[in-house]
Amino acid sequence: MHPFDRDLAFSGKNPSHVTVTISENWSINHVPNGGYLMAVLAQAMLPQSEKQSTPLITACFMSRCFPGKADLSVQKIASSKQFVRFQASVYQEGNERIRAFGTFSAENNNSINRYEAGAPELAPLETCSEIPFFPGYSLYKHMDVRLDPGCAGWMDGHLVDESVNKGWIRFRDARPYDAPAIMLMADSFPPAVFASQGMVAWVPTLEFSISIRNRPASEWLKCIFRTRFITCGLLEEDGEVWDETGALIAISRQIAQYRPNPAGGNG
C-alpha cells in the first residue's frame, strides 16, 4: 500500500462518523500539512457522494491539528440534479479543529474550455532546485518538489521582489492522481512569501479552498503560487496546478497569518 493511502485509512462502521490517525508523515515543522488534512476531508466526503466530478472543498482551520487520533463527522446538507454538498468536521481531544464544506458535481458535458492564462513557464527539471528532506519536514520525504531557479534564491538568502514560488511536483513513490492526491499537491510548495521575505517565523492557514477541474495526464505537475498583499497580519496565496499537456488541474486560495522572523533576519 502506498504511504499516502495508508495515512488516509479510516475506521468505523458508520461512514458519517469515522476515525483516522493523522499521520506525522506529511508534516511541516512537525505540524500536519494543510493539503494532507484537506485530502483527509476529501477522502471522508467522497464515499458518501453519488456525484464525483470537480470536487471543491473549503475549510476553516480553527486550531492546529497534531499527529494522532482524529474523529470526523460528515453530513450531507444539500443536493440537486447537478451538485451535492457536505459539511465535515475534524475533532481531536474533543475540540473541533477544522470545519469544511465540500461540493461535488455530476459530469458536465459543457464543451466550453476557455483559458485566459496558461501553465507557468518553468526551467527544465534538471536545472531546478530540489526541496530537501530534513527532520520535522517529513512532507518532503514523500514529495518531490523542484523550485524554478528564478524563485529558489530564498533557500540561500537571495530574495526577489515578487512573492512567487513555482516549479515541478510529483510523489517520490509513484501513485495515481485522485482527488485527495491533488489536494495534497495544492499545498506542498513552500509559502510564496518566502521568495521575497525569506523563511518567516510562521504562516499558519486560516482558510483554504481547493477546486479540482481535471485529472492529470502526466506524472510531473507544474505549479505556481502567488502572494500579492501582506497587510493586517494576513496574506493570501493563490495557486494553480497544471499537467504537462497544458490542462488546468486545480486552483486554490489560502488566507494565512503572517508572522515575520522576530530576529529580523530572512532565511
N, C-alpha and C positions, 0 to 999 in steps of 0.2 A: 504494500500500500504506500502511495506517495505520502511524504510527511504532511503535506497540506491537507489531504483527505483525512488522515489520522487526527489532525488537530481541529477538524470540523465535525467530528463524530458526536452525535447526540445520544442520550439515553432517556428512557421514559416511554410509556405506552400511549400517553395522550399527546398527539402532535401539537396541541395548543399550549402545553406546559412541558418543556423539556429541560434537560440539564446538559451542560457542556463543561469540559475542563478547558478554560482559557490557557493556551499554551504559552510558554516563555520562548518558543522557537521563532516568534515573529515580532520581536521587541526592538525598541529604540531606547537606549539608556535604561534598560530593564523594564520599560513600560510597554504593554502590548500595543502594537501598531494600529492606528485607526483604520487602515484599509483591511487589516485582518479582522477587526471587530465588525466592520461593515460586511465582510464575507460571511462571518458567523450569522449575522442578521439575515442576509440573503438566503443562506442555507436553511434557516428556520422557516422563512416565509414560503419559499418555492414549492415545497411538497404539498402545501395546502392550496396552491393556486391552480385552477384549471386553465389559466392563461399564463404563458411563459415568456412572451416576447417583450423586448425593450424594457428590462427592469429599471426602475427608478427608485432609489432609496435615499431618504433624507433623514438624518439623525441629529439629535441634540445630545451632546456629551455633557452630562450633568456633574459627574465626578469621575475620577480616574479609576479605570479597571486595573486589576492586577492578575498575575497568573494564579490559577486555581479554579475551584468550582464556581459556576455561574448558573443561575436559573433564568430561563427565557419564557415569556408568555407571548403568544401570538393570537391576534383577534382579527377576523375579517370585519371591516367596518363599512364597506360599500361594494356594490357590484353592478355592472351594466353590461350591455352587449359587447362593448369594446374593452372595458377596463375592470379590474378587480383591485381593491385596495385593502391594506392591512395596517394594523398598528402592532408594534412589538416593543417589548421592554427587556432589558438585561438587568438582573439583580445579583448583587454579591453582598454577602453578610447582611441580608435583609434590606439593603438600600438599593433603590433604583439608580443605576449608573448611566444607562442610555435609554432614551425613548426614540423610536424611529417610526416612520411611515413609509410603506412600500406600495408602488403602483406597478402592475403588470398588465400587459395588453394582449389582445388577440393578434394574430398575424395580420399585418396591414399590407394590402396589395397596392397601395398608392404608388404610382410609378414615378412620382417626383423625387429626385435625388440631387438636390441643388447644394453645392458647397460654394460659399463666398470666401473661403480661405482653404489653404491646403496643409498637408502634413509639414512639419518643421524640416528645414534643411539641416541635415546633420553631417558631421565629418564621418569618414569611414570608421567602422568599428575598431580597426587596429590602431587608430590614432586617438581614440577616446580613452578617458581615464576611468579605470575600474574603481568603484566604491569598495574599499577593503572591508573584510570582516574582522572585528576585534571584540573582546569580551563586553557584554552588555548590549551589543548591537547585533543580535542574532538574526535579524531580518536578512542581513547581507551574507549570511551563511547559506541561505536558500535562494536569494535573488541575485541575479547577475545584472548589475546596473552599470552602464558606461556613460559618463558625462562627456558631452561635447567639449573640446578644449577651450572654446570661447567662454564657457561659464564654469569651468572647473578650477579656476585660479584661487578660489577661496580656500581650497584644501591646503595651500601653501602660503596663504597670506596675501595673494594678489587679487584684489577686488575690482569689480567693474561697476559701471553707473546704473545698469538696469538689473532689477531683481528677476532674473530668468534662469531657470535650470532646465536643460533639455538633454536628451540622449536616448540610448537604447536600453531595453529591458527584456528579460525572459527569466523563467525558472532555471536554476542551475541543473536540477534534475528534471528533464522534460516531462510536461504534463499537459493534457488538452486544456484549452481555454473554455471555461464555462463562466456563468455569472459571478460566482464567488471569486474565481481567479482574476477576473477583470477588476472587481472591486479592490483586490489587493494591489494589482498593478497601478491603479489610480492613486495610490498613496505610498509608493515605495521609493520615491525620489526624495533626496534631502529638500527641506523647505527652500523655495525660490529666493527668499530673502537672504539666504547665506551668500548668494553671489555678490550682493552689494554691501552686506553688513558683516560678513563673516559668521562664524558659529556663535550665534547669540545664545543667551542663557536658557531660553525656554520659548517654545512656540506650540502651546497646547491647543488642540482643536476644541472649539465650542460648538460649531455646527458644520455638518458635512453633507453634501449632496452629490450623488453619482448617478448619471444617466447613461445606460448602455444602449448603443444604437446597432451594433453589428458584432458578429463573432469573427475573430481574427482568422486570416488565411495564411499567416506566416508565424514562424516561431519567435523571431525578434519583433518587438513592437517599438514604435517611435513615440516619445512623449515630450511634451513641453508644458512647463508650469510657470506662471507669471504672477507677480505681486506688483501692484501699482500704487497702493495707498497704505501708508502706515500712519495711523492717527488715533488718538484717544486710547492708546494701548492695544489697538486691534489692527489686524491686517486681513486682507482677502488673498486667496490663492486660487487662480483659475487654471484648470488643467485640461489637456487634450491627450487622448491616446489614439494612435493610428497603427495600422499594419503596413507591411511593405508593399501592398498593392495600391495604397492610397485610400483605403477605406477608413472612415472615421469609426472608431470602436467605442469610445466613451468620452464624455465631457464631465468635468467636476468643478465644484466650488467649495472651498473651505473658508470659514471665518475662524480666526485663531487669535489668541492673545500674543502680544509681542513684549518680551522682556529682554532688554539688552544685557550684555555681559556687564555685571556690576563693577568689574575691574576696568571697564572702558576699553578693553582690547578686542580685537577681531581675530578669531581663529584660536 
